[in-house]
């Protein structure tokens, strides 16, 4: 071997060593930052399903309202609570029938069609009861409360 070929081989080895060292440091830094993030950041809350009741819907609606207007909404709801909860329970049962029809083997399109029609009917009945409550409560609210009511539902965060 000549002195020139030894020098080129030595230079290539140095660059290979430097590249390997840089790549190792990158991976160590990435793994370290992920480990630190795992221990330092608070755990994300598990996604929970919100209650599917008329009372829960009224509470979600009342939350951003001024306290006096929120109480007016709740007071309007109380006399019709049983009626609205029954309408919501019927809607929940209709949704359960859709789930059952989709899971049934062999699949029966007629059963699913009937369950979907039932949801349309029960949802209309539920929404009618709830809308009558909103109408009665809105008439007694302040302009500020009605403005907050107009902003409902709040925009959902984009989770995609």
C-alpha positions as CSV (number, residue, x, y, z in Angstrom):
1,X,0.0,0.0,0.0
2,X,1.1,3.5,-0.7
3,X,1.1,6.4,1.6
4,X,-1.7,8.0,-0.5
5,X,-4.1,5.0,-0.2
6,X,-3.5,4.8,3.5
7,X,-4.4,8.5,3.9
8,X,-7.6,8.2,1.9
9,X,-8.6,5.1,3.8
10,X,-7.9,6.9,7.1
11,X,-9.9,9.9,5.9
12,X,-12.9,7.7,4.9
13,X,-12.8,6.0,8.3
14,X,-12.9,9.3,10.1
15,X,-16.0,10.5,8.2
16,X,-17.7,7.1,8.8
17,X,-16.9,7.4,12.5
18,X,-18.2,10.9,12.7
19,X,-21.4,10.0,10.7
20,X,-22.0,7.0,13.0
21,X,-21.4,9.1,16.1
22,X,-23.9,11.7,14.8
23,X,-26.5,9.1,14.1
24,X,-26.1,7.5,17.5
25,X,-26.4,10.9,19.2
26,X,-29.6,11.6,17.2
27,X,-31.2,8.3,18.3
28,X,-30.1,8.7,21.9
29,X,-31.6,12.3,21.9
30,X,-34.9,11.1,20.4
31,X,-35.3,8.3,22.8
32,X,-34.3,10.5,25.7
33,X,-36.8,13.2,24.8
34,X,-39.6,10.7,24.4
35,X,-38.8,9.2,27.8
36,X,-38.7,12.6,29.5
37,X,-41.9,13.6,27.8
38,X,-43.6,10.4,29.1
39,X,-42.6,11.1,32.7
40,X,-42.9,14.9,32.7
41,X,-46.2,15.5,30.8
42,X,-49.5,14.9,32.4
43,X,-51.4,11.9,31.2
44,X,-54.1,12.6,28.7
45,X,-57.5,12.0,30.1
46,X,-59.3,9.0,28.7
47,X,-62.1,9.8,26.3
48,X,-65.3,9.4,28.2
49,X,-68.7,9.2,26.7
50,X,-71.0,12.0,28.0
51,X,-74.3,11.0,29.5
52,X,-77.1,10.6,27.0
53,X,-79.9,12.1,29.0
54,X,-82.1,15.1,28.6
55,X,-80.9,16.5,32.0
56,X,-77.2,16.2,30.9
57,X,-78.1,18.1,27.7
58,X,-79.7,20.8,29.7
59,X,-76.7,21.0,32.0
60,X,-74.3,21.3,29.0
61,X,-76.5,24.0,27.6
62,X,-76.7,25.9,30.9
63,X,-73.0,25.7,31.6
64,X,-72.0,28.8,29.6
65,X,-75.1,30.8,30.5
66,X,-75.1,33.5,33.1
67,X,-76.2,32.0,36.5
68,X,-79.6,33.6,36.5
69,X,-80.4,32.4,32.9
70,X,-79.0,29.0,33.6
71,X,-81.4,28.7,36.5
72,X,-84.3,29.8,34.3
73,X,-83.4,27.1,31.8
74,X,-83.2,24.5,34.6
75,X,-86.5,25.7,36.1
76,X,-88.2,25.4,32.7
77,X,-86.9,21.9,32.3
78,X,-87.9,20.5,35.7
79,X,-91.7,20.3,35.1
80,X,-91.0,18.5,31.8
81,X,-88.1,16.4,33.0
82,X,-90.0,13.1,33.0
83,X,-91.4,13.7,29.5
84,X,-88.1,14.6,28.1
85,X,-86.2,11.8,29.8
86,X,-88.8,9.3,28.4
87,X,-88.3,10.7,24.9
88,X,-84.5,10.5,25.3
89,X,-84.8,6.9,26.6
90,X,-86.9,6.0,23.6
91,X,-84.2,7.5,21.3
92,X,-81.5,5.5,23.2
93,X,-83.5,2.3,22.7
94,X,-83.9,3.1,19.0
95,X,-80.1,3.5,18.7
96,X,-79.6,0.2,20.5
97,X,-81.9,-1.5,17.9
98,X,-79.7,-0.1,15.1
99,X,-76.6,-1.6,16.8
100,X,-78.4,-4.9,17.3
101,X,-79.5,-4.9,13.6
102,X,-76.0,-4.2,12.4
103,X,-74.5,-7.0,14.6
104,X,-77.2,-9.6,13.7
105,X,-76.1,-12.6,11.6
106,X,-77.3,-13.0,9.0
107,X,-77.6,-9.3,8.3
108,X,-81.2,-8.3,7.6
109,X,-81.5,-5.0,5.7
110,X,-85.2,-4.7,6.5
111,X,-84.6,-4.8,10.2
112,X,-81.9,-2.1,9.9
113,X,-84.3,0.0,7.8
114,X,-87.0,-0.3,10.4
115,X,-84.5,0.7,13.2
116,X,-83.4,3.7,11.2
117,X,-87.0,4.8,10.7
118,X,-87.6,4.4,14.4
119,X,-84.6,6.6,15.2
120,X,-86.0,9.3,12.8
121,X,-89.3,9.2,14.6
122,X,-88.0,9.1,18.1
123,X,-85.4,11.8,17.5
124,X,-88.1,14.1,16.2
125,X,-90.2,13.5,19.3
126,X,-87.2,14.1,21.6
127,X,-86.1,17.3,19.7
128,X,-89.7,18.7,19.8
129,X,-89.9,18.3,23.6
130,X,-86.4,19.9,24.0
131,X,-87.2,22.7,21.6
132,X,-90.3,23.6,23.6
133,X,-88.2,23.8,26.7
134,X,-85.6,26.1,24.9
135,X,-88.4,28.3,23.6
136,X,-90.0,28.8,27.0
137,X,-86.7,29.4,28.7
138,X,-85.4,31.8,26.0
139,X,-88.4,34.0,26.5
140,X,-87.5,34.5,30.2
141,X,-83.8,35.0,29.6
142,X,-81.7,38.2,29.4
143,X,-80.4,39.3,26.1
144,X,-76.9,38.2,27.2
145,X,-78.3,34.7,28.0
146,X,-80.0,34.4,24.7
147,X,-76.8,35.4,22.9
148,X,-74.9,32.6,24.8
149,X,-77.7,30.2,23.9
150,X,-77.4,31.2,20.3
151,X,-73.7,30.1,20.4
152,X,-74.6,26.6,21.5
153,X,-73.3,24.1,20.7
154,X,-69.8,25.2,21.3
155,X,-67.4,24.4,18.4
156,X,-65.8,21.0,18.9
157,X,-62.0,20.8,18.8
158,X,-60.7,19.2,15.7
159,X,-59.5,15.8,16.9
160,X,-58.4,14.5,13.5
